[in-house]
């Protein structure tokens, strides 16, 4: 097809490369701003290696409907789960590509909720803060909040999508039709994407290796830890709880065997589960059945540990809302320094000092809900689960692994002995 630029000159383009200078313009800027040389390769779906260590980012753009074969979907899924990134950009902000890209990603990742990344996400600030941006809607300049959509794999935004066209801005061109982010803002958003992918590439590769500690095989006398499934991203640090179980088995007495099990609150029998673990980044909702079963489980002596992964506000608000619905007459209260959870098997403040200037209560605060003298719910607003994962989280304040493992061992011991 032949396109006409605003200055009257013409150029050839295809649906998958409507703005021939988009990646070149962005990568030239990245070389100056980041000191990193990026290169764009044009590949066909049947000629792509799908190896993140060779090509870490797959970039899809266009204005027409996009569709993949079942085989291509499986390859894209494997590419992302192995640490790769997918970025989608609707050229000219057109509906057919925008709608079909979302549908394809939901089909490829039916187990991953599609969502708008919140304002505190590193995608909006990892190179430079980008909040309000200028964009053109059929030639009229307007203002809007910067928006990225997509889905997570673990703690990583693995599929990233801009509902406003960025590619024209990268190429230094704005057309009278369609919806485009202004050139400067589009380029800053593009640099944030590249910076984020570069920073989180190692985490993606690390998390592609699942460190299973007695996940499936049941043995006599084992203790099963149930990880609660919900309609948010419930399995954000897949190796974290596994590593904690290994740490406790290797560093405490008793020679206990632990096993992790994904738990559906509405359908599974909770009777023989002494310990439930809940984590995530996103908003989530329990059904009335889930709330009722969880309340009964906790009132009869069960225990729930909640960890706010990566300090996400949406998850914290969901936790507060759901606990209020389950226990309308109770609330999370700060657990005091002399509580048993800080004393055994590791004595925080004595054997372990979290910080010479701050008390461990300030550094690793825990909140609880009391049930007849037993904290049946313990909530950590700090991402101790990420520290158990032992993989770096760029732009996130993660506790030192030594402290997080010790605190996790104490929480597990408290739940098992009270």
C-alpha positions, 0 to 999 in steps of 0.5 A: 500500500502507498501512504501520503505524508503530511508534506505530500510525499509518499511511501510504501507500507504494510499493515504490520509496518505502517510507520517505517521509521518507528523503531529506528526513531525510538532506538536512535533516541534510546542509544543517546538516552540509555547508551544501549544499542537496540536493533529491530529485526523484521521476522515472519511468524514461521521464521521467528526463533521465539527465544527471548535470549535472542529477541527479548521483545516481540512488537506488533503494530497495525490498523487492521485485525490481527489473528494467530494460528493455534500453533503461533499462539502456543509459541507466543505463550511459551516465548513470554513464559520463558521471559520474553515481552510482547508489545502492541501498538494500534497504529493511528489508534484504530479499533480493528487492531486494538480490539483483536490484539486484546482478544488474541492476548486473552486467548493466549493467556486465559489464566492471566487477567488483562488490566490497566497498569496503575499509576504507581507502576514502573512503566510510567516512571522507570526512565522518566515520569510520564503522567499527563500526555498530549495526543491528537484525536483526528487532528485536535490536540487533547490531554489525557493520562498516560495509559498502558494495559496488559497482563503480568507473568509473576511480578513482570508486565510481560504483555504491554499495550498502548491504546493510543498510537505511539509509533507515529510519534516514534517516527516523528510524524503525526497524521490528521486522522486517528488517535496519536500521542504527541511526538515528545510524549510518545518517545518518553513512553517508548523509552520507559518501555525499553528501560522496563523490559531491559530491567526486568529481563533477568527476572523473567528468565529467572522466573521461567525456572520453576523451583518446585518443592514437593508440589504434587507428590503427597507423602505421609505426615506432610503439611500442606500449605494452600495458596489461595486462587482468586480472580486477580493475579494470585501466583505472582512469585511462584518460587517464593513460597517454595523457597520458604518451605525449603528454608524452614525444612533445612534450618529448623528442627522437626524434619517436617515435610511441606507441600504447596497446593493451589486452593480454590476456596469455593470448591476445595475442602479446607479442613486439613489445611493448617496454613493458607497463603494469599498474594497478588498485585491486582484488585480481586473479589471473593464470592459470597461462597468463598467468603463464607468458607474462609470465615468458617475455616479461620474461626475453626482454627485455620490460618491465613498469611497475606503478602502484598506483592510489590506494594501494589495499592489495588491489592492492599485495598482489596485485602482490606475490603474482603477482610471487612466483608468477612469480619465486619466487627474486626480489623487489622491491627499492628502486631506489637514487638513482643508478639510470639511471631517475632520470637521463635525460632528467630528472635527479632531485635535480639538474634536479628536486627533489621536495621540499626536506625529503625526497629524491625516493627518499622522495617517489617511490620505485620498486621493481624486479626485476633481470634480468641488470642490467636492471630488467625490472619497475618498481613504483611504490607512489605513484599516478603514473598518477593524476597523469598523468590530471591530474584531482583525486583527493579524499582521495588523496595524488597526486604533483605532475603535473610530477614524475610526468610527468618520472618517467614519461618517465624510466621509458619512456626507460629501458625503450626504451634498455636 
